């Protein structure tokens, strides 16, 4: 391997934390990754990593070399992208992180439509609800459904959705319809985990935001699973409207506690600020803004910078 590739291996070891993880990502053996690291350290004449049986850490030289290498590798990537765009051929692999529900319901049709316009762009989408740090370089873009944002990222609001409370007609007929927030303590609740509000449900009472900790009987990080459970009469759930839209359309769920609904949750396309924004990223973000403005998804479009 040449010096640049050895630098890439070194940076990914720092970012992923183990030789095994880098070997898996690069489809190589851990022994080969160790060989490339040995070549790099031998060429520099210094140790870059402290290795123990439990963890890997950077030496003082490694700390300096990592930050400078990361910048150089980003500059090389930027140079390639600038040059390739001179030929008007937008291409490359775009790595996208999206929430499970929004990604599963809405992103695949959006990606299909985008790739009809830009067939040379490959899109790798990973669906998770947990927090993502764009600074580690694993993803180019993160879709967030949230009312809070991290500092240091560019956020384009592409749409918004309401956070509502739902139950099935059968459940309400059997257990009664709660008219006040306090009444939820007597009901079976279905809880959405891995959200910014963690263990709590949030409501709006006048101008005040109120949090309650539901007595949940079933919990999941998938809003569609919770809506299905609610539709089966298992209990009451609070979820973004985008997760419940099909159940509402078929009368399987009914919105309750409407007077205590919170302000809409924004749906953002977020990415790191860069001197040069790759065309694959800029075209995708602009496309999402237009796509959700024109789509029939039922979510509300808001094309405004955050």
C-alpha beads as a LAMMPS data file, in Angstrom:
LAMMPS data file: protein, C-alpha beads

306 atoms
305 bonds

1 atom types
1 bond types

-500.0 500.0 xlo xhi
-500.0 500.0 ylo yhi
-500.0 500.0 zlo zhi

Masses

1 110.0

Atoms # bond

1 1 1 0.000 0.000 0.000
2 1 1 1.174 3.588 -0.602
3 1 1 1.453 6.297 2.047
4 1 1 -2.019 7.737 1.420
5 1 1 -3.700 4.380 1.848
6 1 1 -1.699 3.730 5.019
7 1 1 -2.872 7.093 6.324
8 1 1 -6.465 6.108 5.555
9 1 1 -6.034 2.857 7.499
10 1 1 -4.520 4.740 10.450
11 1 1 -7.353 7.307 10.537
12 1 1 -10.023 4.605 10.475
13 1 1 -8.290 2.736 13.327
14 1 1 -8.479 5.922 15.385
15 1 1 -12.137 6.485 14.449
16 1 1 -13.405 2.911 14.802
17 1 1 -11.246 1.962 17.765
18 1 1 -10.035 -1.511 16.719
19 1 1 -8.005 -3.159 13.985
20 1 1 -10.762 -5.753 13.608
21 1 1 -13.421 -3.121 12.869
22 1 1 -11.226 -1.525 10.194
23 1 1 -10.430 -4.924 8.677
24 1 1 -14.156 -5.688 8.501
25 1 1 -14.922 -2.317 6.908
26 1 1 -12.151 -2.672 4.311
27 1 1 -12.776 -6.388 3.737
28 1 1 -9.220 -7.251 4.773
29 1 1 -7.660 -9.390 7.497
30 1 1 -6.678 -7.856 10.841
31 1 1 -3.140 -9.090 10.140
32 1 1 -3.052 -7.049 6.942
33 1 1 -4.249 -3.942 8.777
34 1 1 -1.473 -4.462 11.341
35 1 1 1.021 -4.760 8.489
36 1 1 -0.068 -1.442 6.981
37 1 1 0.207 0.264 10.372
38 1 1 3.692 -1.179 10.858
39 1 1 4.724 0.115 7.426
40 1 1 3.434 3.600 8.283
41 1 1 5.155 3.760 11.675
42 1 1 8.397 2.399 10.212
43 1 1 8.375 5.022 7.451
44 1 1 7.862 7.784 10.028
45 1 1 10.261 6.415 12.615
46 1 1 7.779 6.927 15.494
47 1 1 4.976 5.034 17.194
48 1 1 1.528 6.441 16.455
49 1 1 -0.546 4.114 18.626
50 1 1 -0.326 2.739 22.152
51 1 1 -1.599 -0.833 21.995
52 1 1 -2.830 -2.900 24.930
53 1 1 -5.004 -5.990 25.073
54 1 1 -7.976 -3.812 26.006
55 1 1 -7.691 -0.619 24.011
56 1 1 -5.837 1.506 21.488
57 1 1 -4.836 5.088 22.203
58 1 1 -2.864 7.751 20.376
59 1 1 0.685 8.692 21.233
60 1 1 1.586 12.375 21.226
61 1 1 2.969 11.937 17.702
62 1 1 -0.129 9.978 16.720
63 1 1 -2.423 12.768 17.924
64 1 1 -0.632 15.293 15.699
65 1 1 -0.385 12.908 12.752
66 1 1 -4.077 11.973 12.917
67 1 1 -5.377 15.550 12.721
68 1 1 -3.012 16.530 9.905
69 1 1 -3.671 13.279 8.023
70 1 1 -7.438 13.734 8.348
71 1 1 -7.177 17.213 6.874
72 1 1 -4.960 16.024 4.017
73 1 1 -7.274 13.117 3.187
74 1 1 -10.269 15.476 3.185
75 1 1 -8.339 17.806 0.867
76 1 1 -7.527 14.937 -1.519
77 1 1 -11.188 13.883 -1.562
78 1 1 -12.248 17.466 -2.184
79 1 1 -9.749 17.757 -5.041
80 1 1 -11.103 14.593 -6.675
81 1 1 -14.682 15.796 -6.342
82 1 1 -13.932 19.264 -7.726
83 1 1 -12.087 17.761 -10.686
84 1 1 -14.772 15.162 -11.440
85 1 1 -17.474 17.821 -11.365
86 1 1 -15.680 19.749 -14.109
87 1 1 -16.847 16.953 -16.376
88 1 1 -20.460 17.585 -15.240
89 1 1 -20.652 13.981 -14.089
90 1 1 -21.923 13.934 -10.511
91 1 1 -20.909 10.638 -8.966
92 1 1 -19.625 8.968 -5.833
93 1 1 -21.083 7.256 -2.781
94 1 1 -23.322 9.276 -0.482
95 1 1 -23.564 7.868 3.048
96 1 1 -26.850 8.777 4.730
97 1 1 -28.051 8.155 8.288
98 1 1 -31.818 8.344 8.892
99 1 1 -34.286 7.498 11.675
100 1 1 -35.858 4.053 11.367
101 1 1 -39.431 5.212 10.734
102 1 1 -38.756 8.187 8.493
103 1 1 -36.082 6.326 6.550
104 1 1 -38.183 3.229 6.082
105 1 1 -41.357 5.053 5.076
106 1 1 -40.131 8.040 3.082
107 1 1 -36.449 7.961 2.162
108 1 1 -36.400 5.002 -0.233
109 1 1 -38.883 6.604 -2.696
110 1 1 -36.939 9.868 -2.395
111 1 1 -33.637 8.118 -3.139
112 1 1 -35.169 6.303 -6.112
113 1 1 -36.363 9.597 -7.563
114 1 1 -32.978 11.252 -6.902
115 1 1 -31.064 8.458 -8.627
116 1 1 -33.227 8.803 -11.707
117 1 1 -31.734 12.305 -12.018
118 1 1 -28.228 11.346 -10.836
119 1 1 -27.700 7.682 -11.791
120 1 1 -23.961 7.713 -11.029
121 1 1 -24.431 8.535 -7.330
122 1 1 -24.590 5.502 -5.067
123 1 1 -26.527 5.970 -1.826
124 1 1 -25.713 3.975 1.298
125 1 1 -28.451 4.490 3.894
126 1 1 -28.215 3.268 7.491
127 1 1 -31.335 3.385 9.691
128 1 1 -30.885 4.134 13.394
129 1 1 -32.590 6.297 16.000
130 1 1 -29.506 6.806 18.164
131 1 1 -27.394 9.961 18.051
132 1 1 -24.863 10.235 15.237
133 1 1 -21.652 12.267 15.300
134 1 1 -21.039 13.495 11.759
135 1 1 -17.539 14.521 12.776
136 1 1 -16.329 10.914 12.822
137 1 1 -16.655 10.787 9.031
138 1 1 -18.844 7.703 8.817
139 1 1 -21.773 9.583 7.242
140 1 1 -22.054 12.536 4.876
141 1 1 -25.616 13.419 5.853
142 1 1 -27.948 12.726 8.772
143 1 1 -31.717 13.080 8.667
144 1 1 -33.079 14.138 12.056
145 1 1 -36.661 14.333 13.336
146 1 1 -36.175 16.527 16.382
147 1 1 -36.851 19.731 18.280
148 1 1 -33.166 20.110 19.232
149 1 1 -29.992 20.335 17.140
150 1 1 -26.293 19.859 17.820
151 1 1 -23.984 22.816 17.462
152 1 1 -21.552 22.863 14.564
153 1 1 -23.746 21.345 11.866
154 1 1 -25.576 22.851 8.918
155 1 1 -29.281 21.988 9.103
156 1 1 -31.830 22.360 6.309
157 1 1 -35.411 21.918 7.403
158 1 1 -37.007 19.758 4.721
159 1 1 -40.346 19.044 6.409
160 1 1 -42.095 18.802 9.756
161 1 1 -44.483 16.463 11.540
162 1 1 -46.683 16.634 14.622
163 1 1 -46.023 14.602 17.762
164 1 1 -49.374 13.148 18.786
165 1 1 -50.957 10.673 21.175
166 1 1 -52.948 7.756 19.749
167 1 1 -55.135 4.835 20.740
168 1 1 -57.396 2.399 18.900
169 1 1 -61.213 2.693 18.971
170 1 1 -61.342 -0.754 20.617
171 1 1 -58.969 0.269 23.406
172 1 1 -60.902 3.466 24.103
173 1 1 -64.213 1.588 24.144
174 1 1 -62.822 -0.855 26.706
175 1 1 -60.768 1.435 28.961
176 1 1 -62.209 4.883 28.299
177 1 1 -60.740 7.947 26.668
178 1 1 -58.347 10.031 28.794
179 1 1 -59.292 13.706 28.709
180 1 1 -56.387 15.006 30.810
181 1 1 -52.681 14.208 30.873
182 1 1 -52.861 12.987 34.473
183 1 1 -55.353 10.315 33.405
184 1 1 -52.601 8.493 31.474
185 1 1 -51.270 7.069 34.744
186 1 1 -54.268 4.715 34.794
187 1 1 -53.666 3.481 31.237
188 1 1 -51.353 1.021 29.507
189 1 1 -48.754 2.986 27.582
190 1 1 -46.573 2.021 24.609
191 1 1 -43.276 3.883 24.780
192 1 1 -41.016 5.126 21.972
193 1 1 -37.388 4.739 23.137
194 1 1 -34.204 6.302 21.705
195 1 1 -35.723 9.772 21.338
196 1 1 -34.234 13.078 22.586
197 1 1 -36.793 12.973 25.426
198 1 1 -35.724 9.475 26.548
199 1 1 -38.112 8.187 29.249
200 1 1 -40.645 10.992 28.968
201 1 1 -43.675 12.016 26.933
202 1 1 -44.080 15.730 26.364
203 1 1 -47.231 17.829 26.180
204 1 1 -48.129 21.486 25.893
205 1 1 -50.279 22.974 28.663
206 1 1 -50.867 26.621 27.790
207 1 1 -47.405 28.050 27.177
208 1 1 -45.719 25.463 29.394
209 1 1 -44.145 22.214 28.204
210 1 1 -44.991 19.352 30.557
211 1 1 -43.136 16.033 30.763
212 1 1 -44.571 12.833 32.180
213 1 1 -42.963 9.438 32.663
214 1 1 -45.451 6.902 31.267
215 1 1 -46.199 3.582 32.913
216 1 1 -45.308 1.624 29.808
217 1 1 -46.090 -2.029 29.136
218 1 1 -44.433 -2.278 25.717
219 1 1 -41.540 -0.216 24.341
220 1 1 -39.707 -0.108 21.017
221 1 1 -37.421 2.113 18.966
222 1 1 -39.743 1.663 15.976
223 1 1 -42.743 3.959 15.723
224 1 1 -44.511 1.720 13.228
225 1 1 -44.273 -1.216 15.658
226 1 1 -45.755 0.947 18.406
227 1 1 -48.556 2.141 16.141
228 1 1 -49.301 -1.456 15.187
229 1 1 -49.406 -2.386 18.866
230 1 1 -51.749 0.531 19.571
231 1 1 -53.947 -0.483 16.615
232 1 1 -54.194 -3.969 18.145
233 1 1 -55.518 -2.436 21.366
234 1 1 -52.381 -2.969 23.444
235 1 1 -52.400 0.582 24.793
236 1 1 -51.803 4.282 24.142
237 1 1 -48.745 5.566 22.299
238 1 1 -47.148 8.926 21.554
239 1 1 -45.409 9.042 18.190
240 1 1 -44.730 11.354 15.235
241 1 1 -47.673 11.592 12.857
242 1 1 -45.476 10.272 10.044
243 1 1 -45.396 6.899 11.833
244 1 1 -49.176 6.714 12.284
245 1 1 -50.477 8.127 9.000
246 1 1 -51.569 4.795 7.485
247 1 1 -53.290 3.644 10.675
248 1 1 -55.138 6.956 10.916
249 1 1 -56.276 6.738 7.301
250 1 1 -57.834 3.309 7.928
251 1 1 -59.472 4.280 11.218
252 1 1 -57.290 1.896 13.233
253 1 1 -55.981 4.719 15.407
254 1 1 -57.581 7.871 16.789
255 1 1 -55.708 10.924 18.017
256 1 1 -56.431 11.759 21.653
257 1 1 -55.429 14.613 23.987
258 1 1 -55.396 16.979 21.007
259 1 1 -55.601 20.021 23.288
260 1 1 -52.188 19.162 24.711
261 1 1 -50.286 18.550 21.477
262 1 1 -46.814 20.071 21.206
263 1 1 -45.439 22.197 18.421
264 1 1 -44.421 20.303 15.316
265 1 1 -41.155 18.393 15.186
266 1 1 -38.853 19.546 12.410
267 1 1 -37.275 17.114 9.951
268 1 1 -33.759 18.246 9.061
269 1 1 -31.085 17.251 6.592
270 1 1 -27.847 17.933 8.496
271 1 1 -24.224 17.924 7.405
272 1 1 -20.885 19.405 8.431
273 1 1 -19.841 22.836 7.221
274 1 1 -17.135 22.525 4.578
275 1 1 -15.214 24.928 2.371
276 1 1 -16.403 22.955 -0.612
277 1 1 -19.671 21.022 -0.537
278 1 1 -19.506 17.935 -2.786
279 1 1 -22.051 18.012 -5.597
280 1 1 -23.430 14.601 -4.567
281 1 1 -24.310 16.128 -1.183
282 1 1 -25.540 19.540 -2.310
283 1 1 -27.731 18.081 -5.064
284 1 1 -29.215 15.518 -2.669
285 1 1 -30.118 18.108 -0.022
286 1 1 -31.663 20.444 -2.577
287 1 1 -33.536 17.519 -4.095
288 1 1 -34.998 16.515 -0.712
289 1 1 -36.289 20.047 -0.167
290 1 1 -38.109 20.011 -3.506
291 1 1 -39.208 16.370 -3.215
292 1 1 -40.956 16.764 0.118
293 1 1 -42.492 20.060 -0.978
294 1 1 -44.118 18.265 -3.929
295 1 1 -44.769 14.855 -2.362
296 1 1 -48.080 13.440 -1.172
297 1 1 -46.626 11.993 2.028
298 1 1 -48.845 13.979 4.352
299 1 1 -45.911 15.598 6.132
300 1 1 -45.645 19.356 6.024
301 1 1 -42.812 20.867 3.993
302 1 1 -40.654 23.641 5.412
303 1 1 -37.736 24.610 3.207
304 1 1 -35.935 27.009 5.493
305 1 1 -32.379 27.011 6.805
306 1 1 -31.999 26.451 10.532

Bonds

1 1 1 2
2 1 2 3
3 1 3 4
4 1 4 5
5 1 5 6
6 1 6 7
7 1 7 8
8 1 8 9
9 1 9 10
10 1 10 11
11 1 11 12
12 1 12 13
13 1 13 14
14 1 14 15
15 1 15 16
16 1 16 17
17 1 17 18
18 1 18 19
19 1 19 20
20 1 20 21
21 1 21 22
22 1 22 23
23 1 23 24
24 1 24 25
25 1 25 26
26 1 26 27
27 1 27 28
28 1 28 29
29 1 29 30
30 1 30 31
31 1 31 32
32 1 32 33
33 1 33 34
34 1 34 35
35 1 35 36
36 1 36 37
37 1 37 38
38 1 38 39
39 1 39 40
40 1 40 41
41 1 41 42
42 1 42 43
43 1 43 44
44 1 44 45
45 1 45 46
46 1 46 47
47 1 47 48
48 1 48 49
49 1 49 50
50 1 50 51
51 1 51 52
52 1 52 53
53 1 53 54
54 1 54 55
55 1 55 56
56 1 56 57
57 1 57 58
58 1 58 59
59 1 59 60
60 1 60 61
61 1 61 62
62 1 62 63
63 1 63 64
64 1 64 65
65 1 65 66
66 1 66 67
67 1 67 68
68 1 68 69
69 1 69 70
70 1 70 71
71 1 71 72
72 1 72 73
73 1 73 74
74 1 74 75
75 1 75 76
76 1 76 77
77 1 77 78
78 1 78 79
79 1 79 80
80 1 80 81
81 1 81 82
82 1 82 83
83 1 83 84
84 1 84 85
85 1 85 86
86 1 86 87
87 1 87 88
88 1 88 89
89 1 89 90
90 1 90 91
91 1 91 92
92 1 92 93
93 1 93 94
94 1 94 95
95 1 95 96
96 1 96 97
97 1 97 98
98 1 98 99
99 1 99 100
100 1 100 101
101 1 101 102
102 1 102 103
103 1 103 104
104 1 104 105
105 1 105 106
106 1 106 107
107 1 107 108
108 1 108 109
109 1 109 110
110 1 110 111
111 1 111 112
112 1 112 113
113 1 113 114
114 1 114 115
115 1 115 116
116 1 116 117
117 1 117 118
118 1 118 119
119 1 119 120
120 1 120 121
121 1 121 122
122 1 122 123
123 1 123 124
124 1 124 125
125 1 125 126
126 1 126 127
127 1 127 128
128 1 128 129
129 1 129 130
130 1 130 131
131 1 131 132
132 1 132 133
133 1 133 134
134 1 134 135
135 1 135 136
136 1 136 137
137 1 137 138
138 1 138 139
139 1 139 140
140 1 140 141
141 1 141 142
142 1 142 143
143 1 143 144
144 1 144 145
145 1 145 146
146 1 146 147
147 1 147 148
148 1 148 149
149 1 149 150
150 1 150 151
151 1 151 152
152 1 152 153
153 1 153 154
154 1 154 155
155 1 155 156
156 1 156 157
157 1 157 158
158 1 158 159
159 1 159 160
160 1 160 161
161 1 161 162
162 1 162 163
163 1 163 164
164 1 164 165
165 1 165 166
166 1 166 167
167 1 167 168
168 1 168 169
169 1 169 170
170 1 170 171
171 1 171 172
172 1 172 173
173 1 173 174
174 1 174 175
175 1 175 176
176 1 176 177
177 1 177 178
178 1 178 179
179 1 179 180
180 1 180 181
181 1 181 182
182 1 182 183
183 1 183 184
184 1 184 185
185 1 185 186
186 1 186 187
187 1 187 188
188 1 188 189
189 1 189 190
190 1 190 191
191 1 191 192
192 1 192 193
193 1 193 194
194 1 194 195
195 1 195 196
196 1 196 197
197 1 197 198
198 1 198 199
199 1 199 200
200 1 200 201
201 1 201 202
202 1 202 203
203 1 203 204
204 1 204 205
205 1 205 206
206 1 206 207
207 1 207 208
208 1 208 209
209 1 209 210
210 1 210 211
211 1 211 212
212 1 212 213
213 1 213 214
214 1 214 215
215 1 215 216
216 1 216 217
217 1 217 218
218 1 218 219
219 1 219 220
220 1 220 221
221 1 221 222
222 1 222 223
223 1 223 224
224 1 224 225
225 1 225 226
226 1 226 227
227 1 227 228
228 1 228 229
229 1 229 230
230 1 230 231
231 1 231 232
232 1 232 233
233 1 233 234
234 1 234 235
235 1 235 236
236 1 236 237
237 1 237 238
238 1 238 239
239 1 239 240
240 1 240 241
241 1 241 242
242 1 242 243
243 1 243 244
244 1 244 245
245 1 245 246
246 1 246 247
247 1 247 248
248 1 248 249
249 1 249 250
250 1 250 251
251 1 251 252
252 1 252 253
253 1 253 254
254 1 254 255
255 1 255 256
256 1 256 257
257 1 257 258
258 1 258 259
259 1 259 260
260 1 260 261
261 1 261 262
262 1 262 263
263 1 263 264
264 1 264 265
265 1 265 266
266 1 266 267
267 1 267 268
268 1 268 269
269 1 269 270
270 1 270 271
271 1 271 272
272 1 272 273
273 1 273 274
274 1 274 275
275 1 275 276
276 1 276 277
277 1 277 278
278 1 278 279
279 1 279 280
280 1 280 281
281 1 281 282
282 1 282 283
283 1 283 284
284 1 284 285
285 1 285 286
286 1 286 287
287 1 287 288
288 1 288 289
289 1 289 290
290 1 290 291
291 1 291 292
292 1 292 293
293 1 293 294
294 1 294 295
295 1 295 296
296 1 296 297
297 1 297 298
298 1 298 299
299 1 299 300
300 1 300 301
301 1 301 302
302 1 302 303
303 1 303 304
304 1 304 305
305 1 305 306
